[in-house]
Amino acid sequence: MLDHHVSKRIVKVTKRELGRPISPHLFRHCAATSIAETSPELTRIIRPLLAHTRNTTSERYYNRASVLQASRRHSDAIQTLKAELSAAQLQEGI
């Protein structure tokens, strides 16, 4: 089977089974993104996984770990502020 035929088959089967077509490239993208988001310390394996010739390509497109960490810190700060506000309102009888 030629590469193109394998790709078309994967897209067809994922559409039938999952309700959405998923290309082999999207599988690669999902794997790299998952690694970057859940295990930022393992981002070095993205380059060989995707067969990129340079780390900068992988870093530019897939290493969003610092953005994710910033988002989590921001969310934690918002939750802390909400909890403090609720506690203050309870003390004031609001």
Helices and strands as residue ranges (DSSP letters): H 3-18, H 24-38, G 40-45, H 46-50, H 55-62, H 65-92
